[in-house]
Amino acid sequence: MKQILCFGDSNTYGLVPGTLDRYDWNTRWTGIVGEALAGKGYRVIEEGLCGRTTVFDDPFRPGRRGSELLPVILETHSPVDIVILMLGTNDCKRLYDVSEDVIGLGVKKLLSQIRDAVPVAKILLISPIWLGEDVWKGYDPEFDAHSVEVSKNLKAVYQQIAVEEQIFHLAASDYAAPAKEDREHLDSQGHKALAQAILDRLALMENI
């Protein structure tokens, strides 16, 4: 049985847009991928956490720094054969006020941690969906116009990182958009579309 670790934020967790609820297993993309691959010798491990960043500490929500927990999670679920990494949206918050290139450095740190822990694991780096226009107006005040701009620039940065690191890349923004309910999270159709894109990419990676 091969293990696929999905390490991400609320769009990996499966937060229902505009609520504090969570989509069920059959709706969130991790569950759809898991069901599709269960009969082919693969097990999907969900490690999505709302508010998770690459390397930044949230002073109001402990345990959100991805680089702090990723090595522990990799050890917990060892052996891991494939890591799907989708982070970056929360790094765009006003609190951190960083560029897409700085977020890229955070991604590189996580990739280094994966390499150190499981050198033979295949990695699929996913650049996240864009933040919706005016997401800070009545939806999530943690973001602003700069956040939206940075989120749109992540695809190119992640593509370049994937080339440099010789890993696989997929842009979630090519397949899904944020829900109108909060302009930040995937709706059920977004989860379905992203799941299919991931399955197609895994098929190329694994010849399945």
N, C-alpha and C positions, 0 to 999 in steps of 0.2 A: 504493500500500500504506500503510494507516494503522498506526501503532505504538501499542501499549498497554503502558505501563511499570507493572509490578507491584512496588511498593517496600514491603518488609515484613521480618518476622523469621522465626523458625523455622517458623511455620505458613504462610509463603509459600515458604520454602525446601523444605518438605516433609519435615521430620524425622519418622522413624517413631517413634511413642510408645515410651518406655522403652528406646531404643537410640541409637546414634550414626549409624545408617544413614539413607538418604534414599529416599523413595518414588520410583519411576520416573516418567518423563514422563507416562505414561498414567494415573497414579494421583493425582498431586498436582493441586490445583485449577487452577493456572496452566496445566498441560499440557492438562487437559480443556477449559478455555476456549480455549486456543490451537488445539486440534484442531477445535473446533466453529466457530471463526471463520476458519480458514485459507482456506477456499474463498470467503469473503465479503470478502476484501481487507484482512484484519487480521493483524498479527503481534504476538504476545505476547512481551514482554521480561521475563525473570525476574530480579528483584533482591531475593531474600530472603537474609537473613543471620541465623544463630542468635545470639541475645543482643542484637540491635539495639534501641536505644531511640530516642526522639524527639530529646532534646537532652542526655542524660546520658552522662558518660564512665564506662566500667567500668575500674577500675584494674587488673583482672586480665586483661582481654581487649581489646586495642587495636582501634581502627577500628569500634567499636560505636555511636558517636554518629551518629544519622541525619542531623542537620543539618550535620555535617561533610562527609558524602559525597554527599548528595542533589544539590547543585548540580553536582558533577563528573559524576555519573551522568546527570543530565539533559543535560549538554553532550555526554557520550560518545555518547548514543543519539539526539541531535537529528537530525531533528525528531520530537518526541513529540506525539501527538494526544490521548491519554487517559492520565491517571495514576490508578492504583488504589493508594490509600495505606491500609495496615493495620498500625498499630503501637500500642503501649501496654501490652502484657502485661509486657514486661521492665521498663518504668517502674514497675511495681507491686512490684518487689523491695524487700526489707528494706533493702538497701544505700542506696537513694535515699530511702525513707521520705517519700513525697510523697502529696498528695491527688489525686483525680480532676481537680480544677480546675487544678492545676499541670500535670498531664499534658496537659490541654486546651490550656494555653498553649504547650506543646511542639508539639502538633499545629498550632496556629496559625502557629508559626514555620515549620514545614515547608510549610504552604500558601502562606505569603508567598514562600518560596523558589521554589515551583513557579510562582506568578504572575509573579515577576520573570524567570524563565528562559523560560517558555513561556506568555505571557499568554492565548493563544487555546486552550490545552488544556482539555479537560473533565476534571473531577476527581470520582472516586468515593471518598469517605471511608468506610472500613469500621471500625466499632468491633469489637474482637476478641471471641472467645469468652471466657466466664468461666473463671477458674481453678477447679478442682474443690475441694470441701471437703477439708480436711486435706491439701492438696497438699504441705505441708512435712513431713508425717509419713512418712518413708521414701521420699519421691519427690524433691522438690526443696527443700532447706533454705534456698534463697535467698528463698523466700516465707514468709509467715506469715498469720495470720488477717486482719490488716489488709489484706494484699495481695489476698486473696479478696474482701473487701468493696469495695475500690477497683475491682477488675476488674468487679464487677457494676454499679458506678455509671458506668462509662465510656459506656455506650450513651446515656444521657440527655445527658451532656456533649457527645458527638460530634453528636448530633441537633441540639442548639442551635447548635453551631459551623456545621453544614451550613446551617442557616437563615440565620445571620448572614453567612456567606460566599457564600450562594447557589450551593451545590454539591450534588451528590447524596450521599445517605447510605444505607448498608445495615448492619444489625446482624448480624454473624456469629452472635451468640448466639441469634438467632431461628431459626437453621437447623441449628446444630451445637453439640455439647458436647465437652468434653475427654475423651480416651480413658481408660478405667479403668486402663490400664497405667501412666500417669504423671500423670493429672489435669491435664494442661497442653497437650497437643498433639492435633491432629485425627487421627482414624484414617481409614482409606480411605473409609468411608461418610461421614464428616464432610467430607472433601475433595470427594466427589461432590455432596453436598447444597449445600455452599457454592458450588461451581462453577455449579450450576444457578441458584442465586439471583443470582449475579453475571451470568450470561448473560441472565437475565430483566431485570435492571436495565439492562444495556448495551443491550438491545433497546429499552427506553424512551428511553435517552439518545441512541441513534444511529438509531432507527427501522429496525432491521434484523431 
